[in-house]
Amino acid sequence: MISFLEFEKPVAQQEARIAELRSAAAGDDVDISAELKRLEDKSAALLASTYASLSPWQKTQVARHPMRPHFRDFVKYAFDDFMPLGGDRLYGEDEAIMGGLATLDGRRCVLIGHEKGHDTESRIRHNFGMGKPEGYRKAIRLMELAGRFGLPVVTLVDTSGAFPGVEAEERGQAEAIARSTEACLALPVPMVATIVGEGGSGGAVALASAERVLMFEHAVYSVISPEGCASILWRTAEKAPDAAEAMKVTAQHLHKLNVIDRIVPEPVGGAHRDPRGAAQTLGKAIGEELDALSGKSAAELIRMREDRFLQIGSF
């Protein structure tokens, strides 16, 4: 069952009417197909028009939807033969950042990404997708493995930010994020990163410093959360919608600013309404980018990354 967001109330009311009609007609011989189709078409049109004009804050809510597909869903629906590899060989395993070997339509690759979890138990186990130093060091280890065996790297970014706890700072969180970013920039193999939900701060950049950066239609990518920005500027998180507007966090804004290279369309109503379809669309887009990058030398790939990031913010 779909969990409706605040701005989706009109759609929720329409869906409730459809459910009531189905329930009332159950077991009766009355033909309600025409009325049912009329209401379903009206609901679909309302959903499409709602999602065609979302504000940056509303897109932030969609990106955080509890039913939005995460790393495990993309592995299930878009990749094959996933073999997880764990541990950073220094401290331990961090389940907020997952990775391993996989294939994408026959293309072998190293796949790395954030996993938020889907219920209370799994969200706690995956630390809500907030990576710790050992998670980023695991990512570095996997990127080095990819470089050694000539495998392209694919990353799926979905985090509100790296874990800010005391224990993470004690184990060198900032250094781990910086080293992971450095490892991305120095990769001798193709790298394609996709912002699939939230792309928050350095915790996202550490897995997204690629020569090709894709972004889902309703994902968000920013240096700080809208609530965090609002708390700093206006001393209240209630100004988060204004902050989201000013920060240009949406895929559409970031594509115009050349921060990302490609927007990947989502099913009508967001990826959470059709995780399989969203994953398959994403897999196709990533495959096209990998094909375009294949055959390029390590020097060319590194130069592409340097150029794209040095050009951000230039006029």
Secondary structure, DSSP 8 states (H G I E B T S, - for coil): -----GGGHHHHHHHHHHHHHHHHHTT-----HHHHHHHHHHHHHHHHHHHTT--HHHHHHHHT-TTS--HHHHHHHH-EEEEE----SSS---TTEEEEEEEETTEEEEEEEE---SSHHHHHHTGGG---HHHHHHHHHHHHHHHHHT--EEEEEEES-S---HHHHHTTHHHHHHHHHHHHHT-SS-EEEEEEEEEEHHHHHTTT-SSEEEEETT-EEESS-HHHHHHHHTS-GGGHHHHHHHHT-BHHHHHHTTS-SEEE---TT-GGG-HHHHHHHHHHHHHHHHHHHTT--HHHHHHHHHHHHHSTT--
